Amino acid sequence: MNRIDITKYDVYMQEHRGSDNGKYWIYDVIKKLVKTYPSDCDYDIMEKLASDILNYLEIDCINVELGINNLKNCCIIDSFETESESLYDIVIEWKDIKKGSIYEEIGLCFEQMFFHFEHDLYKISFSDLAQIKKAYIRMILGDCIIGNFDRHLGNVGILFDEKREKFRLAPSYDNAMAFKGYKLFKIHKCCIGKQSFSVDKIITYIVHEYRDVVTDIAFKLDLLQQSDIEKIVSRYEIDLGKQEYIIKYIRIISQIINYEKSKDNINTR
């Protein structure tokens, strides 16, 4: 497992968060964010593994590399902002939804996010809105696949290209909590807006309501679970028990998606 020595790069901006966890910018052709984690956790590896899996599934995700800085392990993350594209300031005032069935709640949470995308992004075009909705659905399914429960509103970004006057959803980022269920011993839950639901319920809703948006992901996930997930996981220094958990989890998620697809096929005959 190779790590990039980042001590040779100039530090652009230091930003500490907590006493044990620092992050700062470096420049290596493009601007990159370095995130240093405590030595007793594998968050840097999970960031990289999540990036590998999401890119395999062709879900838009930032590029992540593993690094080392003065004997401290870290991950190096490409900035998704460019000279013409920057984060658009959007503040979502969330209203908790507690009515109807669990699937109605999930649907209403998606609708609330879509409402804010449409009404809070100044003069957004119909095509940009449609692409953002599609990208958000794929991002949430990606969270279910990697078991990331940390997609709170602060981890959903909108990018605005000033030259082209176009909006798009920022790639999936901040995935250090992927496969956290290994230690929690709980059913994975993922966020839609500010509310969380079990992954099987979210998957069921997405497969039935947005099948055309995620059909390609289901196909690639089936390929991943057959053999490639073992190859990907084996690249990293991950506890053997956790490796087995990740492989099993990916296969279970693939089974859930395939089962829901088969039910949908029967219902449409």
Secondary structure, DSSP 8 states (H G I E B T S, - for coil): ---EE-TTS-EEEEEE-SSS-EEEEEESSSEEEEEE--TT--HHHHHHHHHHHHHHTT--B--EEEEEETTEEEEEEE----SSEEE------------S-HHHHHHHHHHHHHHHHHHHSTT--HHHHHHHHHHHHHHHHHHHHHT-----GGG--EEEETTTTEEEE--B---TTTTTHHHH-S--EEEETTEEEEHHHHHHHHHHHSHHHHHHHHHHHHHIIIIIHHHHHTTS---HHHHHHHHHHHHHHHHHHHHHHHHHHHHT-
